[in-house]
Amino acid sequence: MKEMIEERAIKEDVKSPEEKGEEIDFKITDKVANLMMRIAENNYASRDEIGVLFTSYGYRFRLIKGLKSLGMISELKTHVIPSKVYFLTPLGYDYLDSRGLLRVPDHFNQSNFRIATCFHTLAGLEVRLIFEKHEKVSSWCPERCLFQLRKGDLKIG
């Protein structure tokens, strides 16, 4: 039995995100890429924050499922409300970097997750998403990006 499992694992083809996307019929649009950029800058997001950009509950579910199946995001159980937060995987960070949308130097590590700061982080992201909808807000940049701006490693606009 063990040999059959190993043989099957060897024969499986590893597929690229584009090939996986064709199978599940999910494409990363500019709006989805911008959401991924905001998740990277704030470390994680819950369904509520995703709902600020994507108001349709059905599309929100499809978006999360599609990004997870592409390997772009992963979930972390918080054991409080919200019960899950979603963060970018290394593949998600690489995708943003290839499109020139990555504005933070470091990646989120699950071991750095603290429930004490979770609510503050999620509230900050929700406020940001609401403010960005206003026509007089040209560019909202979290503190993590401001350090990069000060060093000259980042250009906004």
N, C-alpha and C positions, 0 to 999 in steps of 0.2 A: 504494500500500500504506500509506504514511504517513498519507494522508487517511482511509483506512478505520479505522486505529487511533485517530486523533484523534476521528473521528465516534463511534466506539464508546465512547470514554472520556467524551465529552460526554453521551451517552445514558444512561450508568450512573447509577443512583440511589445517593446516599450514604445509608446506613441508620444509624439510631440504635442504641445498644447493646441496647435492648430488642428491636428488630426483628431484629437479628443473633442475639440469644439465642433467639428463637422458631425461627429457621432451624436452629440447631445443637442445640436442645433442651438448653440448659444454663442453669440459674438460679443466681443468686448468693444463697446462703442466709446466715443469720447467722454460721454457722461459717466459711464462705468469706470473708465480709466481715471477720471477726476475723483470719483468716490474712492478708488483704490489709493490715490495720492493722499487724500485726506486721512484715510485709515493709517497709512504709513507715517504721516506726520503726527498723528495722535496716538499711535501704537495699536489701538483697537477701536472697534465700534460695535454697538448692539443693533438689534433690529429697529429699535426706535429711532436711532440716529440715521440709519439707512432710509427710514420712512420719511425723513424730512426732505430728502432728494427724490425718492421714488414713493409716491403716495399710494399707488396701487398695491394692496396687500399681496395679491397673486403674483405680480411682477417681482415684488421684494423676495418672496419665497423662491421664485424661479432664478432670480439673480444670485442669491446665496447658494442655491443648489448648483447653478452653472459654474460659479467661481470655485466652489469646492471641488467639483468634478474635474475642472481644468487644473487643479492643484495650485491655484493662485491664493486662496485663503484657507485658513483652518480655524477651528473653533476651540474655545477654552471654556470649560464649565466653571462658573463662579460660585455656585452653591448659594446664591442669593438672587434677588431680582435686580437686574436681568439675569436669567439663568445661564446665558451663553454670551460671550463676546467673540468677535471675529477679528482675526489679525492676518497680516500678509505672511505668506511663506517665502522662503528664499527665491522661489520661482516668480512670485508676485513682485518682489523687489527688483529682480532682474528685468522683468517685463517693463516696469516703470522706468528703470534706468535706460533701457533700450529706446524708449519713446521720449526720453529727456524730461520726464515728469518727477523724477526722484529728487527731493529737496532736503533729505535728511541723510547724515553720514552713517548712522548706525541702524541696525535692525532690532525689532522687538524680540525679546527673549522671554519665553513663558515663565522662567524661574524668577524674573523681575516683576511679575504681576503681584500687586498688592491690593487687596480689597479696600483698604483704607483710602487709596487714591483713585480707585475705580470710578466712583460716583463723580468726583471732581473732573476727571478726564472726560467722561461721557457728557457731563453738563457743558464743559468747555467746547467740545465738538459740536453739540447741538446748537449752542449759541453762535458758533462760527458759521454753521450751515445756514442758520436763519439770517445772520447779518450779510452773508455773501449774496443773498437774493436781492438786497437793496441796491438800487442803481448808483448810489453815491459811494459805495464801498468798492474800491478798485482792486485791492489785493489784501487779503487777510493772511497774515503769516504768523504761525505759532512761534513761541520762544525758541524752540529747537532750531527753526530755520533762521531766526534772527542772528544767532551766533555764526551761522554759515555766511550770512549776508555781511556781517561785520568783518569777517576774515577775507571777504572778496571771492569766496568759492561759489557763490550762488548769485544768479541774476533773476530778478522777478519782473515779469511784464513782457 
